[in-house]
Amino acid sequence: MTDDVLTRIRRAVREKRYQMTDHALEEADADDLTLDDILKVLLTGDLDSVYTDDPRGPRYVVRGDVGEAEVDVVCRFRSDGTLLIVITVYVVD
């Protein structure tokens, strides 16, 4: 499952089928992260966690390195599976 999910996430990013929530943009700004940083994590990071307890569908946490920092990007696919929604992003303490 891990490889399938990462493949879908990476395909969505490469095909520019993603949307950043306002919350994700605010959190990225607070942690001095750019859109390029977030996309790098999605394209090169590892699937750290999957949360399936949400009626809107599973949430995926992709963890990767940005400089010296570990960064988590939390995302999900829209219910029809065509759009990756980036929910939040943060530097791991």
C-alpha positions as CSV (number, residue, x, y, z in Angstrom):
1,M,0.0,0.0,0.0
2,T,2.8,2.4,0.9
3,D,4.3,2.3,-2.7
4,D,0.8,2.7,-4.3
5,V,0.0,5.8,-2.1
6,L,3.3,7.4,-2.7
7,T,3.0,6.7,-6.4
8,R,-0.4,8.4,-6.5
9,I,0.8,11.4,-4.5
10,R,3.8,11.9,-6.7
11,R,1.8,11.5,-9.9
12,A,-0.6,14.2,-8.7
13,V,2.2,16.5,-7.9
14,R,4.0,16.0,-11.2
15,E,0.7,16.5,-13.0
16,K,-0.1,19.6,-10.9
17,R,-3.2,18.1,-9.6
18,Y,-2.9,19.4,-6.1
19,Q,-4.4,22.2,-4.0
20,M,-3.0,23.9,-0.9
21,T,-5.4,24.8,1.8
22,D,-5.2,28.2,3.4
23,H,-4.2,26.5,6.6
24,A,-1.3,24.7,4.9
25,L,-0.1,28.0,3.4
26,E,-0.3,29.8,6.8
27,E,1.6,27.0,8.5
28,A,4.2,26.9,5.8
29,D,4.8,30.6,6.1
30,A,5.1,30.3,9.9
31,D,7.8,27.7,9.5
32,D,9.5,29.6,6.6
33,L,8.7,26.8,4.1
34,T,8.1,27.5,0.4
35,L,5.9,25.7,-2.0
36,D,9.0,24.2,-3.6
37,D,9.9,22.8,-0.1
38,I,6.5,21.2,0.3
39,L,6.5,19.7,-3.2
40,K,10.0,18.4,-2.6
41,V,8.8,16.5,0.5
42,L,5.9,15.1,-1.5
43,L,8.1,14.0,-4.3
44,T,11.0,12.5,-2.3
45,G,9.8,11.9,1.2
46,D,8.6,8.7,2.9
47,L,5.0,7.8,3.9
48,D,5.2,8.2,7.7
49,S,1.6,7.6,8.7
50,V,-1.9,6.9,7.4
51,Y,-4.9,8.0,9.4
52,T,-8.1,6.2,8.3
53,D,-10.5,7.5,11.0
54,D,-11.8,10.4,9.0
55,P,-15.2,10.1,7.1
56,R,-13.7,12.3,4.3
57,G,-11.1,9.6,3.6
58,P,-7.6,8.6,4.7
59,R,-5.0,11.3,5.5
60,Y,-1.4,10.7,4.6
61,V,1.6,12.1,6.4
62,V,4.7,12.3,4.1
63,R,8.0,13.1,5.9
64,G,11.0,14.4,4.2
65,D,14.1,16.7,4.7
66,V,14.2,20.3,3.9
67,G,17.7,21.5,4.6
68,E,18.5,20.4,8.2
69,A,14.8,20.1,9.1
70,E,12.4,17.2,9.0
71,V,9.1,18.3,7.5
72,D,5.7,16.6,7.6
73,V,3.1,17.2,4.9
74,V,-0.4,16.0,5.7
75,C,-2.6,15.4,2.6
76,R,-5.5,13.5,1.3
77,F,-7.2,12.9,-2.0
78,R,-10.5,14.5,-2.8
79,S,-13.3,11.9,-2.7
80,D,-13.2,11.4,-6.5
81,G,-9.4,10.7,-6.3
82,T,-8.5,13.3,-8.9
83,L,-7.0,16.1,-6.7
84,L,-4.5,15.9,-3.9
85,I,-5.3,18.3,-1.1
86,V,-2.5,19.5,1.2
87,I,-4.1,20.0,4.6
88,T,-1.1,21.2,6.6
89,V,2.6,21.2,6.8
90,Y,5.0,21.7,9.7
91,V,8.6,21.2,10.8
92,V,8.9,18.2,13.1
93,D,10.2,19.2,16.5
